[in-house]
Structure formats: C-alpha cells, structure tokens
Amino acid sequence: MTTFNEINLKPFIQQALTDLKFKTMTPVQTQVIPPALAGDNLIVQSQTGSGKSHSFLIPVFEKIQADLAQVQTVITAPSRELAQQLYQDAKFIASFSPHTITVQAYIGGTDKNRQIEKLQTGDQPQIVIGTPGRILDMMKENALQLQTATCLVVDEADMTMDLGFLSTVDDIASRMNEQLQLMVFSATIPQQLSVFLNKYVTSPIKVEIEPEQVLSAEIENFLINTKGRSREELVYDLVTMGHPFLALIFCNTKKYVEELSQYLKERGLKVAALHGDLSPRERTRLMKQIKNLEFQYVVASDLAARGIDIPGISMVINTEIPTELEFFVHRVGRTGRNKVAGQAYTFITPDDDQAIIALEKKGIQFTQVDLVKGQIKPVASRHRRIERQDTKKDLDDPKVRAMVNQTKKKKVKPGYKRKLNYKIKEHRRAEAKRQGRQQRRKETN
C-alpha cells in the first residue's frame, strides 16, 4: 500500500489530504497519480466510489501554476450532480493553497448571462469544471478561453456517451490546444467510446481496476427463467408482490424503458422513466423527485441511472442480462447498501447460460427461483441442463461412446453406471489436461 506521504506533492495538497483523513492510496490512485503527474494520456476503467476523483484532482492541482491567470485544466462530467460534486472537491483542495487558485463551475440550469458577464470583465478561471453543454456554450460566446488549457479530464465517459454528450465533448476538445493531456475515466469502455478516444489519444496508458468486493453480502441474487412469459407481467407481479420501498428496474434499451414504464403506468403504478433522451432539465426534475421518494418504481437504462445512490433501494430487477457484463455489478450494487438487505432478480433465457457462468466466475452467487401465483418458489438448479449438454458432448468422443455401448450389450452389475460416470469424468479431466499441454506448447513455440 502506498501512502500519500511517499509522493512528492505540494504542501497545501498534503494539508488538504490530511484534513480529509486520506492516508493510504486506493488502487486507482496508486496506478493513476504517477503517470498523470508525468503528463501521460490515460484511459482509466474504474467504478464509482474507488477514489478516482482525487486520482485526477491531485495531479491537476500539483501542476497548476497559481500565478498564470488563464484556463489550465478542463474537467467535464455528464450530469449537474456529478459536476457539482467535483466542483466542491476541487474548491476544498484550493482552499488550502497559499496562493489563490480559481476554480469555476459551469453547469446547466445556472445563470449563463451572469457567467458570461463575469468572464468578460474579469480573469479566466484556472480550473474549469462543468457539464459539456454549458462549457461549449460559454466557448461559443467567446467568453471562456479554453485554447490555453493543457489538460482535459473526461469523467464518467460512458455515461457522457449514453446521454448524448460525447459529440459535445468532441467539439470542446477540437477547440483546445493540440498538445493536450487527456485523462478519461469510465466504468466501461464501449466500442463507440473507443472510437472517440482513438481520435485524440495515441498510445495511452490503460488502467483497469477490478472492484475488491464484487457485491455486498447483503444482496440475494435470484434468477427467473422467463419460459416465454411476458417480461412486463413478471415485473408487475414482482414489484406488487412485496411492495418494495424503492424498486430499480433496468432495461437494455431506451425504447424498452419507455415501453415498460408505460405498461406499469397503465397498471396504476407511479413510475419514473430514466433514459438518455431526457433533456437535462427533465432529468434534474426526475432525479430530485426520486431522491424525495416521490416514486416507488424507477425504470432506467444503465448509464442514465448513474447518480441514483439512495440507501432505500430494496429491489433491483434486470429485465435481461446487460450487453456489457460489467453493468451487472453496477445495477445490482445499488441495493444492499449500509448493511440493509436487498434483493436482485434477473430474468434469463436458456441463451444466457454463458453470461451467468461468466458472472459466477466473478464470485457472484445465484439462486434459481420461479414466480408462481404471486409467490417465489425455488426450482431445480439450471446446472442440470448444462450437465446434460456436457454429457451429449461426451458421447461425441469415441472412447466415451464405446464405454456406454458396452453397458448396452451386456447385463451389468449393480453400481456399474456409477462407475461408468466416474470413468467418463476421469476421461474429461485427462482430456482437459492434454488440451492444456498442447496449448502451452503452442504458446512456448
């Protein structure tokens, strides 16, 4: 474990960290701060709550020249809530500096004309933090001079993309200094985001931080095989069965968010629908209502649900497995917080077996259940079907087929079938070892 005292930081930054009671670096801070201080371009994949904000704020303040009255760093965040939080964190660090460091927030919903007037009659801020839309507006008004900036931080890049702001960030970056240090932080790196990054970053340092604990022990994970049933009806039956304090229902597409929320509204439920097509004003209004517990049910797409950190979420429903498996942890992790029990239900079909196996390898445990007449009932393990499939594969092997045929040709003693199954399993293990040795030889050669 590396401590902050082991790196050479300005005294005022060390004072701020001491006041925050930050002693030991988190994994993301250990891997990000040194290359960030060296001026390297970074693509960092790390979940919220890993300490990533300070992993870029610390290098930003270390490199700020307090006597240079011009924009030096720009930090974008996709929502007003996230931008405001970053602004407060940055202001706190700046308050310890013996020389004034100006930090300014440009966030939608604030008085733009007043901000323009202030810029036109005074100095430019040294650190700019804000939402992409408002920052670009200020640039187009020739009020905010970002061409002097030498560092651009894009926080929550995947959410920025999902909310439709990636082109806006692209526009901002294209107006900035070509010799720009770019640091991008994201929970996932979808293909569309990779295309954007390749446009501005060559040979970046990539950092990927795995969460120390995949999911809270307070969360029960249940699988429900839809068996051709309507997902809408299953959701309705689940949420009305136990009347959760707050249920968060995830969909893979914006279109299905609208369809499902409309279905639930028609059944008499008060539902909030969150997706990337909402205007910033609508999103802010809905988020405020959700936090005030004016809704008991929230239907959302993955990235649009960022910022919903309410301790009262008692149920999460995945109407389908997310296309990016990393999102499963983000979805389910919104319940079971503060040592309060939470339940997560995931609808599956037989085609989802491999995805579930991949999640189990991450340490996530599932219980298969069914919803019958308003009651949750345990069912036989889904592994039975997988084991039957494995047996079919075994029969394709000539050696195994010969063993099985032998039992058909003659009467066998009691317990022989058990011995046969043992032999088949032994054969499987031996075959796996043989293939492993062949693979290692190929890699060596």
ABEGO torsion letter per residue (X at the ends): XBBAAABBBBAAAAAAAAAAGBABBBAAAAAAAAAAAAGBBBBBBBBBGAGAAAAAAAAAAAABBAABBBBABBBBBABAAAAAAAAAAAAAAAAABABBBBBBBBBBGBBAAAAAAAAAABBBBABBBEBAAAAAAAAAAGABBAAABABBBBBGAAAAAAAGAAAAAAAAAAABBABBBBBBBBABBBAAAAAAAAAABBGBBBBBBBBABABBAABBBBBBBAGGBBAAAAAAAAAAAAGBABBBBBBABAAAAAAAAAAAAAAGBBBBBBBAABBAAAAAAAAAAAAAGABABBBBBAAAABGBBBAABABBBBABBBABAAAAAAAAAABGBGGBBBBBBBBBBAAAAAAAAAAAAAGBBBBBBBBBGGBBBBBBBAAAAAAAAAAAAAAABAAAAAAAAAAAABBBBBGAAAAAAAAAAAAAAAAAAAAAAAAAAAAAX
